[in-house]
């Protein structure tokens, strides 16, 4: 598997807590999107650690095409 699976066509809003670590699914195979559940084991992908600097709502990428991983940059709006 060289390309990630497009998990969704829109970002996922998540209320994160300051100081907490979150592991974003980079492969798109996780059943717990946007977070890793270990489904990448048979791929070349690894999850990306995100540490929340403050408690707030953030938008994690689910199309896996973002250039600002793990955050959405609007890439899901571009043609596939």
C-alpha positions in Angstrom: 0.0 0.0 0.0 1.6 3.2 -1.2 -1.3 5.6 -1.1 -3.5 6.2 1.9 -7.2 5.3 1.8 -9.5 8.3 1.7 -11.4 7.8 4.9 -13.9 10.6 4.4 -14.6 13.6 2.1 -14.7 16.1 5.0 -12.6 16.9 8.1 -13.5 15.7 11.5 -14.0 18.2 14.3 -12.5 17.1 17.6 -12.4 18.9 21.0 -8.8 18.3 22.1 -7.5 18.8 25.6 -4.3 20.8 26.4 -1.3 18.6 27.0 -2.9 15.4 25.5 -1.3 13.4 22.7 -3.4 12.2 19.8 -2.2 9.8 17.1 -3.7 10.6 13.7 -4.3 7.8 11.3 -2.1 8.4 8.2 -3.1 5.3 6.3 -6.8 5.8 6.3 -7.6 2.2 7.3 -8.5 2.9 10.9 -12.0 2.2 12.1 -11.5 4.9 14.7 -11.0 7.9 12.3 -9.3 10.3 12.6 -7.2 8.4 15.0 -5.0 5.3 14.7 -6.3 1.9 15.7 -3.2 -0.1 14.5 -4.6 -0.9 11.0 -1.4 0.4 9.4 0.6 -2.7 10.5 0.7 -4.1 7.0 1.6 -0.8 5.3 4.5 1.6 5.1 2.4 4.2 7.0 2.9 5.2 10.7 0.5 7.4 12.8 1.4 11.0 13.3 1.6 12.3 16.9 -0.3 15.5 17.6 0.1 17.2 21.0 -2.6 19.7 21.8 -1.1 23.0 23.0 -4.5 24.2 24.3 -8.0 22.9 24.8 -10.0 23.8 21.7 -11.8 22.4 18.6 -9.5 21.3 15.8 -10.3 19.8 12.4 -8.4 16.6 11.6 -7.9 15.6 7.9 -9.8 12.5 6.9 -9.2 12.6 3.1 -5.4 12.0 3.9 -4.4 14.5 1.1 -3.6 17.4 3.4 -0.2 19.1 3.2 -0.6 20.2 6.8 -1.0 16.8 8.5 -2.8 16.0 10.7 -4.9 19.2 10.2 -7.3 19.7 7.3 -6.1 22.2 4.7 -9.1 21.9 2.4 -7.6 19.3 0.1 -10.8 17.3 0.2 -12.4 20.0 -1.9 -10.0 19.5 -4.8 -10.8 16.9 -7.5 -9.6 13.4 -6.8 
